[in-house]
Amino acid sequence: MANTIKSLVSTLYKRMNKSGEADYVVFEAGAFGVDTIRPMAQMLKPHVAVVTMVRLEHFSSFKTLENVAREKRALVDALEPGGFAVFNADDPNVLAMASGAAHRFVTFGESETADYRVTDISAAYPRTLGVTLHWRGGALKLKTPFPGEHFWLPTAAAAATALELGVPAQMVEQRIATFEPLANRCHVLTVDGGPHFIVDTAKAPWHSLSLAFDMVAKSRAGRKRIVLGQLSDFAGSNAKYARAYDSARNIADQVIYVGEHAHRSKASQADRDSGRFVELRTPKEVSDHLKRTAVPGELILLKSSSSLHLERLALSWTHDVKCWIPSCGKKEGCQNCGLFEVPFEEHREFVKKRTDDRRRQRLRGLFGG
């Protein structure tokens, strides 16, 4: 994972060793279990702590929202003297962290009392997200590359933090407008003469489904399809897959379930017969289905936890994807792995050969020849 203490130590070591110094370090501290943020926070001793929301992810570890909030508060408690916190004013579990805070804090959100108040939230793909941010310096009209309205929250958090740190407002506008969305976190892949994909395959906690579906519902695309894979851990899996289908079928022209839980949709026989619902077992089967049935300009949402690597469905339109193992066990996305054009059974030998080639190349550079 990219937000654990192991990755923190590795990243800091590599960057500091390479450049010798860094002006800023921005790190996502992942709360994936009890006492997972505290060690990272104590190591970082941050000057700024940003808390965007408290949601019940990693249900098997946390059980309650209160436990998640307690874990995230550790980041605030570890602030360096003179540091400050940035809180979501719309989330009571976040705003409660301001009570008795030993450090300065500012708030952002749609709340009238927020220090950085957000209005005019609007997105309808292919028109991307725009928001207005009101603050003591005036109002910023922010244009973003994000396809969904729910991205107002991280956008506002980033803008508020930058402005509090003294970044000029014009630079904040420019950098947000040109920000490149992270791979597999609602990044858009557009195929010339083919479909448009919203790739949301890094994780799929239950609370995030409605946000993803809302992007599709508000889109102006003529045809819409939703591919749903593996949901993240929660209680009551049977009921939630069925509820997800009820929501998705009211939005999309076709809903495709893939993976070991595909049979839990409880889709009617009529929906199956008409093609409104399609149940498949492997990502390769879904890829073949999409290649046979895609129409130019349609919107396809890929939503799943990372285990199925459904990003391959979009990548296969621009690359020769040959790694179609249903579940490889890797947590990183296929783009970071970089081996999606190599059959899975050849990965080990391919990596060994690539490592040997690089070692020989370094030696030739050292000794000539």
BELURNOR-V794873 format. One record per pair of residues at least 4 apart in sequence whose ideal C-beta (glycine too) atoms are under 6 Angstrom apart, sorted by sequence separation. I is the first residue (numbers start at 1). J is the second residue. If there is no record, write none. Layout:
BEGIN
i:I j:J
i:I j:J
END
This chain:
BEGIN
i:7 j:11
i:12 j:16
i:13 j:17
i:32 j:36
i:37 j:41
i:58 j:62
i:79 j:83
i:101 j:105
i:151 j:155
i:152 j:156
i:167 j:171
i:183 j:187
i:191 j:195
i:236 j:240
i:245 j:249
i:248 j:252
i:258 j:262
i:267 j:271
i:290 j:294
i:304 j:308
i:311 j:315
i:312 j:316
i:315 j:319
i:332 j:336
i:342 j:346
i:346 j:350
i:2 j:7
i:31 j:36
i:62 j:67
i:109 j:114
i:123 j:128
i:134 j:139
i:146 j:151
i:162 j:167
i:167 j:172
i:257 j:262
i:267 j:272
i:271 j:276
i:272 j:277
i:280 j:285
i:316 j:321
i:332 j:337
i:342 j:347
i:364 j:369
i:31 j:37
i:62 j:68
i:88 j:94
i:89 j:95
i:108 j:114
i:123 j:129
i:181 j:187
i:190 j:196
i:249 j:255
i:271 j:277
i:280 j:286
i:304 j:310
i:315 j:321
i:334 j:340
i:87 j:94
i:98 j:105
i:107 j:114
i:132 j:139
i:133 j:140
i:248 j:255
i:330 j:337
i:29 j:37
i:87 j:95
i:107 j:115
i:108 j:116
i:110 j:118
i:122 j:130
i:189 j:197
i:216 j:224
i:257 j:265
i:302 j:310
i:339 j:347
i:342 j:350
i:56 j:65
i:76 j:85
i:106 j:115
i:132 j:141
i:133 j:142
i:312 j:321
i:121 j:131
i:162 j:172
i:188 j:198
i:267 j:277
i:29 j:40
i:54 j:65
i:87 j:98
i:131 j:142
i:144 j:155
i:302 j:313
i:120 j:132
i:186 j:198
i:187 j:199
i:200 j:212
i:118 j:131
i:119 j:132
i:130 j:143
i:159 j:172
i:54 j:68
i:186 j:200
i:54 j:69
i:118 j:133
i:129 j:144
i:184 j:199
i:128 j:144
i:116 j:133
i:117 j:134
i:128 j:145
i:129 j:146
i:184 j:201
i:185 j:202
i:262 j:279
i:323 j:340
i:85 j:103
i:87 j:105
i:89 j:107
i:128 j:146
i:184 j:202
i:84 j:103
i:90 j:109
i:116 j:135
i:128 j:147
i:321 j:340
i:322 j:341
i:325 j:344
i:83 j:103
i:84 j:104
i:85 j:105
i:86 j:106
i:87 j:107
i:89 j:109
i:90 j:110
i:241 j:261
i:245 j:265
i:307 j:327
i:51 j:72
i:76 j:97
i:84 j:105
i:88 j:109
i:90 j:111
i:131 j:152
i:320 j:341
i:322 j:343
i:323 j:344
i:89 j:111
i:125 j:147
i:129 j:151
i:226 j:248
i:245 j:267
i:255 j:277
i:256 j:278
i:257 j:279
i:258 j:280
i:311 j:333
i:312 j:334
i:319 j:341
i:241 j:264
i:311 j:334
i:69 j:93
i:73 j:97
i:79 j:103
i:241 j:265
i:242 j:266
i:3 j:28
i:89 j:114
i:123 j:148
i:283 j:308
i:306 j:331
i:309 j:334
i:32 j:58
i:49 j:75
i:123 j:149
i:133 j:159
i:226 j:252
i:238 j:264
i:287 j:313
i:3 j:30
i:49 j:76
i:204 j:231
i:205 j:232
i:225 j:252
i:283 j:310
i:286 j:313
i:33 j:61
i:65 j:93
i:121 j:149
i:204 j:232
i:206 j:234
i:224 j:252
i:258 j:286
i:140 j:169
i:203 j:232
i:224 j:253
i:225 j:254
i:226 j:255
i:227 j:256
i:228 j:257
i:229 j:258
i:230 j:259
i:283 j:312
i:287 j:316
i:49 j:79
i:223 j:253
i:229 j:259
i:256 j:286
i:121 j:152
i:8 j:40
i:144 j:176
i:41 j:74
i:47 j:80
i:140 j:173
i:5 j:39
i:37 j:71
i:41 j:75
i:118 j:152
i:142 j:176
i:143 j:177
i:206 j:240
i:213 j:247
i:217 j:251
i:5 j:40
i:45 j:80
i:53 j:88
i:209 j:244
i:216 j:251
i:38 j:74
i:42 j:78
i:47 j:83
i:49 j:85
i:50 j:86
i:51 j:87
i:52 j:88
i:145 j:181
i:37 j:74
i:41 j:78
i:37 j:75
i:53 j:91
i:118 j:156
i:213 j:251
i:54 j:93
i:147 j:186
i:31 j:71
i:54 j:94
i:284 j:324
i:31 j:72
i:147 j:188
i:51 j:94
i:116 j:160
i:282 j:326
i:29 j:75
i:108 j:156
i:108 j:157
i:259 j:308
i:147 j:198
i:108 j:160
i:106 j:164
i:150 j:211
i:148 j:215
i:147 j:215
i:223 j:295
i:232 j:305
i:86 j:160
i:230 j:304
i:86 j:161
i:223 j:298
i:224 j:299
i:225 j:300
i:226 j:301
i:227 j:302
i:228 j:303
i:229 j:304
i:230 j:305
i:230 j:307
i:221 j:299
i:230 j:308
i:229 j:308
i:219 j:299
i:229 j:310
i:216 j:301
i:212 j:303
i:124 j:218
i:125 j:219
i:124 j:220
i:195 j:294
i:204 j:303
i:194 j:294
i:204 j:304
i:52 j:153
i:201 j:302
i:204 j:305
i:203 j:305
i:193 j:296
i:195 j:298
i:196 j:299
i:197 j:300
i:198 j:301
i:199 j:302
i:200 j:303
i:201 j:304
i:202 j:306
i:52 j:157
i:195 j:300
i:50 j:157
i:201 j:310
i:201 j:311
i:50 j:161
i:199 j:311
i:199 j:314
i:197 j:314
i:189 j:314
i:191 j:317
i:184 j:311
i:57 j:205
i:184 j:333
i:183 j:333
i:55 j:207
i:183 j:335
i:60 j:233
i:59 j:233
i:59 j:234
i:1 j:331
END
